[in-house]
């Protein structure tokens, strides 16, 4: 039995914070007009604040060691959506205890950071231990946060796209940096958690919604290794094993944390990972926590993802 402490990491994604703030007419002279129509025709009935608040309260009460939020905090990437999303992050915990990255909805159109994710900046920067491993580049990603033997490597796949497109891209600079980070963390024997919004493997989302450089990112993961890769975007729970030079990387996609669809139980969910050393390897147990309705959360899944 390991004498090392268990580190608990909660993962929540695709927040789609509601209610939608007032939209100025000139802000709809872009791709946003389609999203605005889509929101009022259906998405506002699906992404429900009371469901999100229920899951967030449950997650906070369980007191994980850290919380990872993998994007889509906003709906149309409006400047007036980012401050409330920042306040929502602060309700989850301090920037030391919460890591956030953007999703495609947070990059709906190109905005100056001061009007957008600057409101989340404390949640999107390296901690002191992570900065010793990798100096964050001017673009902000990737950044590293280290907590003992656990290292979070945060990527951004959020880029502005044309109408009807929700694709993402990590890009050459981030990929090159990721390779060096994973290699260094692997040499030190740390547990490596990679965070991004889009599914990182080819074929896990269609052309309109997928990661444009998924094949190249997959090659890096295979060559340098990672223990756990967490993403969102598809609004569904998925677990995939990827064989790498350092063993099996577990790639997990989380559903939207605010989605409530009639006839689909569970819909809204977050996952919690108990990570501990097991001999020369690692043991990871995943617990899924889902909303039954607007008042109850249940443990919908518990499984060991790796035991070596």
N, C-alpha and C positions, 0 to 999 in steps of 0.2 A: 504494500500500500504506500502510495506517495506521501511524503511528509511535506511536500511543497503546498502552499496555499492554492485554493481554487480561485481562479479569476473568472468573474461572470461578466459577460458582454451581452448587452441587449441590442437588438438591431430592429429598427423601425424605418419604414420607407414610404414614399409616395403619399405625402401628407395631404396635399391639395386643400390647404387651409380655407375654410369658409367662416363667415359669409364673404361673398365677393364685395370688395369696396366699390364705391361709386366710380364709374368709368367715364372719363371725359371723352367727348366725341372725337377730338383729334387723335386720341390714343387708339382709335379703331381703324385708322387709315394705314393698316399694315396687316400682317398675318393674324393679328389679334382679333380681327372682326370674325373670322371663322371660329376661333376658340370661344369668343363671346357668345355667338349663336349656339354653339354646341353646349356650352355651359347651361344656358337657359332652357334649351330643349330637353336636356336630360341629365347632364353631369351634376347639377346642383341637387338632384334628387338622389344621386348615388353616393356622392362624397358628403357625408353628414358629420357635422361638428360634434354632435353628442356621442357618436361612435368613437371618433378620434379621442375626445376627452376621456371617455371610459377606458380605452386602452392605455392612454398616457398615465392616468391615475393608477391603474393596475401596475404598470411598469415601474413607476416611481415608488409605489408601496413595496415592491419586491426588492428595491434597493440594490440594483446591480452595481458592480464596480465601475462600469462605464457604459455609455449609450452611444451608438452610432446611428446617424440619420443619413440615409443615402438618397437625398434629393427629392425634387418636385414638392417643395414646401409651398410654392405658389401655384396659381392656375394659368395666368396670362403673362406673368413676368412684368406686371405693372409696378412702377415705382412705389405706389401706395400699398402694394402687397408685402413689400420686404420688411418694413418696420414691425407689423404684426407678427410676421413669421419669426423675426428676431426675438420678440417678446415671448412667443411660444417656446422657442429654444431655451430661453432663460427660465421658463417655468419647469422645464425638464430637469435642469440642473445648471451648475456653474460651467463656464467654458473648460475648466479642468476636467470635468466629468462627462462632457458631451462633445462629440465630434460630428460635424456636419459637412456635407459636400452638396453641390448643386446638381439638379437634374435638367432635362430638356425644357420643362415648363418654366424653370427659373432663368432660362436663356432664350425665351420665346422670340425676342428681338434683341438686337445689340443695345446695351445700355452701359453708361459709364458706371464703374463699380460704386461710386459715391451714391448712385441712385438705386443700387441693387444689393449685391451680396456684401458690400461694406458693412451693412447692418448686422451681418453674421460673422464678421471677421474674427472675433475672439474664439469662435468655434471652429474656425478654418485655418489654424496655424499650428506649427510644430510646438511641442512643449520643449523644455530645456534638454531633456534626455534625448528626444528625437532630433533636435537641432544638432546635437553632437554627432549623430549618425549621418545626417544629410542636411546641408544648408538649403533651405527652401529657395527656389529660383524666383526671379522677379515676377513671373506669371502666377505664382502662388501654389502651383502643383507640380509634382507631388510634394506633400509634406508628410512628416513622420512624427508620430507620437509613441513614446515608449513608456510602458508601465511594468517595471521589473523585467520579466522574461517575455512579455507580450509586446509586440510592436504593431501599430496600425499604420498602414501605408495608404494615404488618401489620394485618389486620382480624380480628375474632372473629365467627364465625357460630354459635358454640356456645351453645345455650340449652337448659335442661331442657324435656322434652316428655312427653306422655302415653305410655302403653304402646303399642307397635307403631308409634310415630312416631319418625323420625330426622331430622326437618326442622331447618332452621336459619334464622336471621334476623340480618341485620347491624344493622338499626334506623336510625331517622332521625338520631340524633346522629352515629353513625359515618359514615353516608352524607354528611351535610352537611360533616363535617370532611374526608372523602375528596375531595369536590369541590374544596375550597380547596387541599388539599395537591397534588392532581394539577395544578391550574392553576398553582400557584407553581413546582412542579418543572418543568413544561413550559416556563414562561418562562425558566427557568435553563438549559434545554437538557439536562437530565439524563435518564438512562435509568431509566424508572419500572417497578419490579416490584411488583405487587400480590399479596399473599399472603392466602389465606383457605382454609377447609377445604371448604366446600360448593361445587359448581359454580356460577359466578356468573351464568350465562345461563339464561333461561327454557327449559324443556323438556329440560334436560340431566339431570334426575332426576325421578322420579315425585312425586306430591303428598305421599306419606308420607315421602319422603327429600329433597325438594328445598329450595332456598332460598326462603323465603316472599316475600322482596322482591327476587327476581332481576331482574324487569323494571325496577324503580327503579334497581337497581345498574347494570344494563346501560345505562340512559339516562345515568347519570353517566359511565361509561366512554366512551360515544360522544361526549358533550359536551366532556369535558375531556381525554380521551386517556390512554393508557398503552401501554407497549411490550410488556410481558410480564405475564400474569396466571397464577399457579400455584395449583393446588388439588389436593385428593384426593377422598376420600369414596366415589367410585364404584368404587374398586378396579379401575380399568382405565385403559389409556393412551388419551388422546384429544388431538387438536390441532384447534383451531377458530380461524378468523380472524374478527375483529370490526372492521369499518370504523369509525373514529373521526375526530374533527375533526383529529387530528394524524397520521393515517395508520392503518395496520393494527396492531391489538393482537392478539398471539398468546396464545390461552388454552390452557393445557396442563394436563391432569389426569394425575396419576401413579397407578400401581397401588399396592396395599398392598406394603410392603417385607418383610412376613413371610409372605405368602400362598403356599402351595405346594399346588397342586391337581393330582392325577394326570391326565395326559393333556393338560395345558395348559402349554405352554412358549413363551415365558417367562411366568411368573406374577409372582413377586416381582421388583421392578425399582426403580431410581432413575434420575434423569436429571441430566445435567451440561450446563450452558450456558456456552459460550465467547462472551463479549460484548465487542465492540470497535467503535470508531468506524469508519465507512466513508463518507468524504466528509462530507456534511452529515447523514448518517443513521447507521444502526447495522447491524452484521452480527452475527447470532446463529446459532451452530451448536449443535444439540442432539445429545448422545451418550447413548444408552440403555444401561445396564448391568444385565443380568438374571442371575438364578441359573439355571444349567442343572440343578443338583442341589445337594445339601448341601455340595459341595466346590468347585464351579467357577462362576466368573462370566464371562460373555462380552459382547462389544459387540454387542448385538442390533439397534442402529439408530444411524445417523449421518445427519443431514440439516440443511441450512441452512434455518432458519425465516424469516429475513429477511436481506436484503443491501442495505438502503437505509434 
